[in-house]
Amino acid sequence: MATETTTLIGKLEENVARVVLGKPTPIRLAVIALLAEGHVLIEDAPGVGKTSLAKGLARSLSCDFRRLQCTPDMLPSDVLGSSVYLPNLGEFEFRKGPVFTNILLADEINRTTPRTQSALLEAMEERQVSVEGNTYPLPRPFFVIATQNPFEFEGTFPLPENQLDRFTICTEVGYPDRDVELEILKDHRDGEPVEQLQPVMSLEQLRELQAQVRGVRVEDDVAGYLLDIVGQTRDHPELVLGVSPRGSLTLYRTAQAMALCEQRDFVVPDDVKKLVIPVLAHRVVCKGMLREGHRRRAALILRQILDQTPVPQ
């Protein structure tokens, strides 16, 4: 593994860690989603650093960044853009919306309506936008970081399964330890630390890393181990809906990205094991579970599946 690759990824994670203290796991997962050319959903209580993580990652990259504060009255045109009539020319001109960027932060995505949420579906999956019969390609790379509060239900619109399936990884931030929270207080005495961040990676370097991810080797026995895990979700008596082939491919690609972050050019079973819950828990549907307890129950079932699946030597 090239030293330059290791150094770049390390610098990126260290830069984000300056504003999200004591949380290496959600930072690593967000970087993995970025390298795997996917998207990430950060789901947690208010005020724990969801937006700071998203903004820290965006500011660490030398690229275009837009933020959407999602609200119930937001329309699809507020995301995608719309045509404006130009009287002097006697014609319409398409004005691009905030989705035309490299990194899009959709803050509190579950506060906007399903109609507006669905406006992101084509953009996230196909990297393009269709408006009024015309198709417009999005910049490359295109990365969506969405946040939501899973404990607040008044005035929210839960993401449907097909929208959740577009997110490569779903993760949490969690409350900081006492010592870490003391450091947070000190860091905020003179202002917002995220505003002080400088880019540590260019777009060209990011594209190169994403290309390297696809070159990471996955042996047949490791791929078979991955498929054994996925297959059990489809037959599990406590799951109504198992993992789709899109989910299998996502786990495959993120395992390649994990290997690259771990300074290897090949995937090991531990890469798959570490990613099963953040990549798959939001894709399965448990029997008879309310939404607020769904992910915890799904994670428990996936851990049971991991314990029962033989690991290749």
MOFEN-V168319 format. One record per residue. N is the residue number from 1. SS is DSSP state (@ for helix, = for strand, . for the rest). BURIAL is + if it has 9 or more other ideal C-beta (glycine too) atoms within 8 Angstrom, else -. D_CENTER is the distance of its C-alpha to the mean C-alpha in whole Angstrom. Layout:
N,SS,BURIAL,D_CENTER
N,SS,BURIAL,D_CENTER
//
This chain:
1,.,-,25
2,.,-,26
3,@,-,26
4,@,-,25
5,@,+,21
6,@,+,21
7,@,-,22
8,@,+,20
9,@,+,17
10,@,-,19
11,@,+,20
12,@,+,16
13,@,+,15
14,@,-,19
15,@,+,18
16,@,+,15
17,@,+,17
18,.,+,20
19,.,+,18
20,.,+,16
21,.,+,19
22,.,-,20
23,.,+,16
24,@,-,15
25,@,-,13
26,@,+,10
27,@,+,11
28,@,+,11
29,@,+,8
30,@,+,6
31,@,+,9
32,@,+,9
33,@,+,5
34,@,+,7
35,@,+,10
36,.,+,10
37,.,+,9
38,.,+,6
39,.,+,3
40,=,+,1
41,=,+,5
42,=,+,7
43,=,+,10
44,.,+,14
45,.,-,17
46,.,-,18
47,.,-,19
48,.,+,17
49,.,+,15
50,@,+,12
51,@,+,13
52,@,+,14
53,@,+,11
54,@,+,10
55,@,+,13
56,@,+,14
57,@,+,11
58,@,+,13
59,@,+,16
60,.,+,16
61,=,+,16
62,=,-,19
63,.,+,17
64,.,-,17
65,=,+,15
66,=,+,16
67,=,+,15
68,=,+,16
69,=,-,17
70,.,+,17
71,.,-,20
72,.,-,22
73,.,-,25
74,.,+,22
75,.,-,23
76,@,+,21
77,@,-,23
78,@,+,22
79,@,+,18
80,@,+,20
81,=,+,23
82,=,+,27
83,=,+,30
84,=,-,33
85,=,-,36
86,=,+,38
87,.,-,42
88,.,-,43
89,.,-,42
90,.,-,42
91,=,-,39
92,=,-,35
93,=,-,32
94,=,+,29
95,=,-,27
96,=,-,23
97,.,+,21
98,.,+,18
99,.,+,15
100,.,+,17
101,.,+,16
102,.,+,14
103,=,+,11
104,=,+,11
105,=,+,10
106,=,+,11
107,=,+,13
108,.,+,14
109,@,+,13
110,@,+,15
111,@,+,18
112,.,+,18
113,.,-,20
114,@,-,19
115,@,-,21
116,@,+,19
117,@,+,15
118,.,+,17
119,@,+,17
120,@,+,13
121,@,+,14
122,@,+,16
123,@,+,14
124,@,+,11
125,@,-,13
126,@,-,16
127,.,-,15
128,=,+,18
129,=,+,19
130,=,-,23
131,=,+,25
132,.,-,29
133,.,-,29
134,=,-,28
135,=,-,24
136,=,+,23
137,=,-,20
138,.,+,17
139,.,+,17
140,.,-,16
141,.,+,13
142,.,+,11
143,=,+,8
144,=,+,7
145,=,+,5
146,=,+,7
147,=,+,9
148,=,+,12
149,.,+,15
150,.,+,16
151,.,-,20
152,.,-,21
153,.,-,22
154,.,-,25
155,.,-,24
156,.,+,20
157,.,+,19
158,.,-,17
159,.,+,14
160,.,-,16
161,@,-,15
162,@,-,15
163,@,+,12
164,@,+,10
165,.,+,11
166,.,+,9
167,.,+,6
168,.,+,5
169,=,+,5
170,=,+,6
171,=,+,8
172,.,-,11
173,.,+,13
174,.,-,16
175,.,-,20
176,.,+,21
177,.,-,24
178,@,-,28
179,@,-,28
180,@,+,25
181,@,+,25
182,@,-,28
183,@,+,27
184,@,+,24
185,@,-,28
186,@,-,29
187,@,+,26
188,.,+,26
189,.,-,30
190,.,-,30
191,.,-,27
192,.,-,24
193,@,+,23
194,@,+,19
195,@,-,22
196,@,-,24
197,.,+,21
198,.,-,22
199,.,+,20
200,.,+,20
201,=,+,19
202,=,-,20
203,@,+,18
204,@,-,21
205,@,+,20
206,@,+,16
207,@,+,17
208,@,-,19
209,@,+,17
210,@,+,15
211,@,-,18
212,@,+,19
213,@,+,16
214,@,-,18
215,.,-,21
216,.,+,21
217,=,-,23
218,.,+,22
219,.,-,26
220,@,-,27
221,@,-,27
222,@,+,24
223,@,+,23
224,@,+,25
225,@,+,24
226,@,+,20
227,@,+,22
228,@,+,24
229,@,+,22
230,@,+,20
231,@,-,24
232,@,+,25
233,@,+,22
234,@,+,24
235,@,-,27
236,.,+,26
237,.,-,29
238,.,-,26
239,=,+,24
240,=,-,24
241,=,-,21
242,.,+,20
243,.,+,17
244,.,-,18
245,@,-,18
246,@,-,15
247,@,+,14
248,@,+,16
249,@,-,15
250,@,+,11
251,@,+,13
252,@,+,15
253,@,+,13
254,@,+,11
255,@,+,14
256,@,+,16
257,@,+,13
258,@,+,14
259,@,+,18
260,@,+,17
261,@,+,16
262,.,-,19
263,.,-,22
264,.,+,22
265,.,-,23
266,=,+,23
267,.,+,21
268,.,-,22
269,@,+,22
270,@,-,21
271,@,+,17
272,@,+,17
273,@,+,18
274,@,-,16
275,@,+,13
276,@,+,14
277,@,+,14
278,@,+,10
279,@,+,9
280,@,+,13
281,.,+,13
282,.,+,12
283,.,+,13
284,.,+,17
285,=,-,19
286,=,+,22
287,.,-,26
288,.,-,27
289,.,-,24
290,.,-,23
291,@,-,20
292,@,-,20
293,@,-,21
294,@,+,19
295,@,+,16
296,@,-,19
297,@,+,21
298,@,+,19
299,@,+,18
300,@,-,21
301,@,+,22
302,@,+,20
303,@,+,21
304,@,-,25
305,@,+,24
306,@,+,23
307,@,-,26
308,@,-,28
309,.,+,27
310,.,-,29
311,.,-,27
312,.,-,29
313,.,-,31
//
